[in-house]
Amino acid sequence: MPDQQKTSKERFLNGKTSALFLVSLWSLVANPLLQSVEAQTQRTQRVAASFPAEKAAGELLARLAESAKSEGVVDVALQSSLTPRGVAAIQESIRGKYGFDLNINYSPTRSYPKIQAQAHTEHKAGAPPSFDLITGGESHILELTEEGAVERVDWESLLPANIPAEVVVFGGVSVGFKPLDAPYVSQHIVAVRTRARHPSAAKLLAAFLASPDALKIWQEIASNPNYYYRGKSPFDLGPEWQRVRPWLWTAERLRYKSTPEVEAWEREINRSLMGR
């Protein structure tokens, strides 16, 4: 701090020296400091921008919940590992979260191809779907999506902000995974049927099943952790997930798999390995 008794000239020179010192110091720290300020500004902007989006998503979800409440029931075909106990836990969670009882008519399924065939037949015939919400593997849901038997839903607007983007696939929602010996991860995807009798209830249930609120139910009852929630889950994933780098079916891979070229390879592999 300059002495109060100094002349104006002395204060000016002293201030100029200090300024030069600060400029020198700034040249040393400017780059990391600017990066830090820029990063903080970007974070602030992202947070500020997220508020209107989160508010709009909350309002949309509230309207969907009201519509689901008026429907009161949803018919679902979900994996058998969920069990009636898991369904009861989901109903209880939805009651606590949205304030109403959703009657979930649960049909356990062990055959995804059977569910796909039924959905395909019903859609082709223009018949009402037997289930509002179905479960399938990657190929089953992709094929149903491309033929229009599965409704394309803007899931991003219905899911919480902390939902990983990878959860939404093919117009459906991935709700569980199970690791195998090899780093291949099978996906269990839920999708709303086109012309579902209870579409709002189906969408609300699907959004809940893919949310953090349902993770503990999937893990503890159905033994299906979710790969995309690693490090963010309210429970600890088992050691079998450590260093897993999964190979996943994408839409492009599945479409390529059905090309004549790949089918010819598969026939050749079958002849080489099994003699036919």
C-alpha positions in Angstrom: 0.0 0.0 0.0 1.7 3.4 -1.0 2.3 5.9 1.8 -0.4 8.5 2.0 2.2 11.3 2.2 3.8 10.5 -1.1 3.4 13.0 -4.0 1.1 12.3 -6.9 4.1 11.6 -9.1 5.5 9.1 -6.7 2.2 7.3 -6.4 1.9 7.3 -10.2 5.4 5.8 -10.6 4.8 3.3 -7.8 1.5 2.3 -9.4 3.1 1.9 -12.8 5.8 -0.3 -11.3 3.1 -2.4 -9.6 1.2 -2.6 -12.9 4.3 -3.8 -14.7 4.8 -6.4 -12.0 1.2 -7.5 -12.3 1.5 -7.7 -16.1 4.6 -9.9 -15.7 2.8 -12.1 -13.2 -0.3 -12.3 -15.5 1.9 -13.5 -18.4 2.9 -16.4 -16.2 -0.5 -17.5 -15.1 -2.8 -16.1 -17.7 -3.3 -19.3 -19.7 -4.3 -21.6 -16.8 -6.3 -18.9 -15.2 -8.2 -18.1 -18.4 -8.9 -21.7 -18.9 -10.2 -22.0 -15.3 -12.4 -18.9 -15.8 -13.6 -20.1 -19.1 -14.4 -23.5 -17.7 -16.2 -22.0 -14.8 -18.1 -19.7 -17.2 -19.1 -22.7 -19.3 -20.2 -24.6 -16.3 -22.3 -21.6 -15.1 -23.8 -21.2 -18.5 -24.6 -24.9 -18.7 -26.3 -24.8 -15.3 -28.2 -21.7 -16.2 -29.3 -23.2 -19.5 -30.4 -26.4 -17.8 -32.9 -24.7 -15.5 -35.5 -23.9 -18.2 -35.0 -27.4 -19.8 -35.4 -29.1 -16.4 -38.5 -27.1 -15.6 -40.0 -27.9 -19.0 -39.1 -31.6 -18.6 -40.6 -31.6 -15.1 -43.9 -30.0 -16.4 -44.0 -32.6 -19.3 -43.5 -35.5 -16.9 -46.1 -34.1 -14.5 -48.6 -34.0 -17.4 -47.7 -37.5 -18.4 -48.2 -38.7 -14.8 -51.6 -37.1 -14.7 -52.5 -38.9 -17.9 -51.1 -42.2 -16.6 -53.2 -41.7 -13.4 -56.4 -41.4 -15.5 -55.5 -44.6 -17.3 -54.7 -46.3 -14.0 -53.3 -49.5 -15.5 -50.5 -50.7 -17.8 -50.0 -54.2 -19.4 -46.3 -55.2 -19.6 -44.1 -58.0 -20.7 -40.9 -57.7 -18.7 -38.1 -60.2 -18.0 -39.0 -62.9 -15.6 -36.0 -62.1 -13.3 -37.9 -59.0 -12.1 -40.4 -61.3 -10.4 -43.7 -60.1 -8.8 -41.7 -58.8 -5.8 -39.8 -56.5 -8.1 -43.1 -55.3 -9.7 -44.5 -54.6 -6.2 -41.4 -52.5 -5.3 -41.8 -50.6 -8.6 -45.5 -49.9 -7.8 -44.6 -48.7 -4.3 -41.9 -46.4 -5.7 -44.2 -44.9 -8.3 -46.9 -44.3 -5.6 -44.3 -42.4 -3.5 -43.0 -40.5 -6.5 -46.2 -39.6 -8.3 -48.8 -40.0 -5.6 -51.1 -42.6 -7.3 -51.4 -46.4 -7.6 -50.5 -47.7 -11.0 -51.9 -51.2 -11.6 -49.1 -53.1 -13.4 -50.3 -56.2 -15.1 -47.0 -58.1 -15.3 -46.4 -61.0 -17.6 -43.0 -62.5 -17.1 -41.2 -63.4 -20.3 -38.3 -65.7 -21.0 -38.5 -65.6 -24.8 -37.8 -62.3 -26.5 -38.3 -63.8 -30.0 -41.8 -64.9 -28.9 -42.6 -61.4 -27.8 -41.2 -60.0 -31.0 -43.3 -62.4 -33.1 -46.4 -61.6 -31.3 -45.9 -57.8 -31.6 -45.1 -58.2 -35.3 -48.2 -60.2 -36.0 -50.5 -57.8 -34.1 -49.0 -54.8 -35.8 -49.2 -56.3 -39.3 -52.9 -57.2 -38.6 -53.7 -53.8 -37.1 -54.8 -55.5 -33.9 -54.6 -53.8 -30.5 -51.3 -54.8 -28.8 -51.5 -57.4 -26.1 -48.9 -55.4 -24.1 -48.4 -51.6 -23.8 -44.7 -52.1 -22.8 -42.5 -54.9 -24.0 -38.9 -56.1 -23.4 -36.5 -57.4 -26.0 -32.9 -57.7 -27.0 -31.2 -55.4 -29.4 -32.2 -57.1 -32.6 -35.8 -57.7 -31.5 -36.4 -54.0 -30.6 -34.6 -52.6 -33.6 -36.6 -54.8 -36.1 -39.9 -53.8 -34.4 -38.9 -50.2 -34.4 -38.1 -50.2 -38.1 -41.4 -51.8 -39.0 -43.3 -49.3 -36.9 -44.5 -51.7 -34.2 -42.7 -49.7 -31.5 -43.5 -46.1 -30.8 -40.8 -43.6 -31.1 -40.8 -41.5 -28.0 -38.8 -38.4 -27.1 -37.4 -40.1 -24.0 -34.8 -37.4 -23.4 -37.6 -35.0 -22.4 -39.0 -37.4 -19.9 -35.9 -38.7 -18.2 -34.0 -37.0 -15.4 -31.0 -34.8 -16.3 -28.6 -37.2 -14.8 -29.6 -40.1 -17.1 -26.8 -41.1 -19.4 -27.5 -40.4 -23.0 -26.7 -44.0 -23.9 -29.7 -45.3 -22.1 -32.0 -44.3 -25.0 -31.6 -46.7 -27.9 -33.7 -47.5 -31.0 -36.6 -45.5 -29.6 -36.7 -47.7 -26.5 -35.0 -47.5 -23.2 -32.3 -49.8 -21.8 -33.2 -50.8 -18.3 -30.8 -53.6 -17.4 -27.6 -55.4 -18.3 -26.0 -58.6 -17.4 -22.2 -59.3 -17.8 -21.1 -62.5 -19.5 -17.6 -64.1 -19.4 -16.6 -62.2 -22.5 -16.8 -58.4 -22.7 -20.2 -58.6 -24.5 -23.1 -56.9 -22.7 -26.6 -58.0 -23.5 -29.1 -55.2 -23.3 -32.7 -55.5 -22.0 -34.6 -52.8 -23.8 -38.2 -51.7 -23.0 -40.3 -50.1 -25.7 -43.8 -48.7 -25.9 -46.0 -50.5 -28.5 -47.5 -48.5 -31.3 -51.2 -48.0 -30.6 -50.8 -49.1 -27.0 -54.1 -49.0 -25.0 -52.4 -47.3 -22.1 -49.6 -45.2 -23.8 -49.1 -42.6 -21.0 -48.8 -45.3 -18.3 -46.4 -47.3 -20.5 -44.2 -44.2 -21.1 -44.2 -43.3 -17.4 -43.3 -46.8 -16.4 -40.6 -47.0 -19.0 -39.1 -43.7 -17.9 -39.1 -44.9 -14.3 -37.5 -48.2 -15.1 -34.6 -46.5 -16.8 -34.2 -43.9 -14.0 -31.9 -44.0 -10.9 -34.9 -44.6 -8.7 -35.3 -48.1 -10.3 -31.7 -49.1 -10.2 -31.7 -50.6 -6.8 -34.8 -52.7 -7.6 -33.1 -54.0 -10.7 -29.9 -54.8 -8.9 -31.3 -56.3 -5.7 -34.3 -58.2 -7.1 -33.6 -58.8 -10.8 -29.8 -59.0 -10.5 -29.5 -56.7 -13.5 -27.0 -53.8 -12.9 -26.9 -51.0 -15.5 -23.5 -50.5 -17.1 -24.2 -46.9 -18.0 -24.6 -45.9 -14.3 -21.1 -47.0 -13.2 -19.9 -44.5 -10.6 -23.3 -42.8 -10.3 -25.3 -45.7 -9.0 -26.8 -45.5 -5.4 -25.5 -49.1 -4.9 -22.1 -50.7 -5.7 -21.8 -52.8 -8.8 -20.1 -56.2 -8.4 -16.4 -56.8 -9.2 -17.4 -58.5 -12.5 -17.9 -55.0 -13.9 -14.4 -53.8 -13.1 -12.5 -52.8 -16.3 -15.3 -54.1 -18.5 -15.2 -52.6 -22.0 -18.4 -53.9 -23.6 -19.1 -54.7 -27.2 -22.6 -53.6 -27.9 -25.0 -54.1 -30.8 -25.7 -50.8 -32.6 -28.3 -50.2 -35.2 -25.6 -50.0 -37.9 -24.1 -53.4 -36.7 -27.5 -55.1 -36.7 -28.4 -53.8 -40.2 -25.0 -55.0 -41.5 -25.5 -58.4 -39.8 -28.6 -59.0 -42.0 -26.8 -58.2 -45.3 -26.3 -61.0 -47.9 -22.5 -60.6 -47.4 -22.7 -61.4 -43.6 -25.2 -64.1 -44.1 -22.9 -65.8 -46.6 -20.1 -65.6 -44.0 -22.3 -67.2 -41.4 -23.2 -70.1 -43.7 -19.5 -70.6 -44.5 -18.6 -70.5 -40.8 -21.3 -73.1 -40.1 -20.0 -75.4 -42.8 -16.4 -75.0 -41.5 -17.3 -75.6 -37.8 -20.2 -78.0 -38.0 -19.8 -79.5 -41.4 -23.1 -78.2 -42.7 
